[in-house]
Amino acid sequence: MTRFGDALTTGADLVNAAERAVLQALEQVDGLADLVCFFVSGTDPEEVTLAGAKVMELSGGAVTLGCSATGVLGGGRGVEGQGAVSVWAARLPEVELTPFRLDTVVEDEQLAVVGMREPGPNDRAGILLTNPYEFPTQAFVRETTAALDGLPLIGGMADGMRGEDSVRLFSDGEVVDNGAIGVLIGGEGVLGTVVSQGCRPVGPSMTVTKAEGNLLLELAGENAYEKLEELVEELSDEDRELAERGLHIGVAMDEYADQHEHGDFLIRSLVGADSELGGLTIGDMVEIGQTVRFQVRDAGTADEDFARRLTEFGAEHAVGAGLLFSCNGRGDGLFTRADHDVLAVRRILGAAPVAGFFAAGEIGPVSGVNHVHGFTACLLAFAP
C-alpha cells in the first residue's frame, strides 16, 4: 500500500478545490491517512476558512494540520498569488502523532507561551505553524532547543493575501486565527530535516569585538561600518551588485572550527547601517567573541546550496515523501518559477509526494539548534 499522497488544485471555487485536493490525496493512500497536512491560499479569508474546514471534514479520523498562505506547493508544482489548495496525506501506522496548540498568556507582567507538549522518548521531530502577527515565533523557537531536549522543529509562519486579518490556522477540526499549532511526530518513519539558507560568504571571517544586542559596533577591533565599506570596495562587480540588493551576515555556529566556509553560518539579514554611530543592525542578537562573515544571495547560489544539501541527505537516506516550507521570497521572486524547490526535492531525492507552502518565515534547525529563517527552504523527510 502506498504510504503517501499529495495533490494541488486551483479554481475560483476554493471549497470545491479543497474537496478535490483532499480526495485525490486520500485516494493515493486508499483513504487510510493518519496525518493530513494542508495549505490554502485565497483572496477571501472566509473562503479560505471554509476550504480548510472542508479538508478537515473529509479527512476522516486523521490528525489534521494546516494554515493559510500566499502560495502553496504540491503535486510537483507551486502556485503563488491565486486560489489554491495543497493536501498531503500520510499513512503512518507505527508513528506516534501528538497534536498541540499554543497560546500566549501574561504571567508576572511577562508574556508566556502555554500548551507545548513535552516530547516523548520516541519523538523525532515537531511541525510548527504560527500566526506571526501576534505569536512571538522567534522568541519561542529560540528557546525550544533547550526546552524540548534538542527536538528539531520545522514549519513556518502562516500568512494570507490580505495580511494580518486573513491568517488562519487549522488543527484537528478547529479553525483558529491566533497562536500556533503543531504536532509531535515519533517513530522510525521520520528521517530528519534539510535546511538550505541559500547564501554564500564574501570577504573574510571576523570576530565581533564590540556589540550591544543586535547592534554590531566593532569587527576585529575596527569600526563595523568602516569594515563593511572596505568589504564592498573589494568585491567583484557581480558581488557588489548582489550586496547592493541586500547584504546578509552569517553567524558561525561552531566557534571551534578551523575555518568557517559555505554552510557553516546561521544567516541573518543586515537591516541597517549607521555611519555616524559606526554600527550595523542585524536581524538577531550577537555576542562579543562570535565569528561572523558577510553573505550574498542570488538564484544560482540558492539553487546550488539546496541541491548540495538534498544530495548529501539523499546519500544517507532513502526518502519517500516530504513536507516543504519555502520562503515567500523564493519561488517566482527568486527563481522566476514557483515550482523550483518542490521539483528539486522530487528530482534529487526521488520523493514524489511533497507538499507545503510559501511561508512568511521558515522554522528549521541549523547545527542542531532551532531557528526562524528568511529566504530558506526547510524540508521534513519521511522514509518510504
PyMOL commands that set and color helices and strands:
alter all, ss='L'
color gray80, all
select helices_A, chain A and resi 14-27+45-57+137-147+163-166+224-234+237-245+299-316+331-335+340-349
alter helices_A, ss='H'
color red, helices_A
select strands_A, chain A and resi 4-10+35-41+63-68+71-74+77-80+84-90+96-107+110-114+123-130+153-157+169-171+174-176+180-186+190-196+200-201+206-212+215-219+222-223+248-252+265-274+279-282+291-296+321-327+354-359+362-366+369-373+377-382
alter strands_A, ss='S'
color yellow, strands_A
deselect
rebuild
show_as cartoon
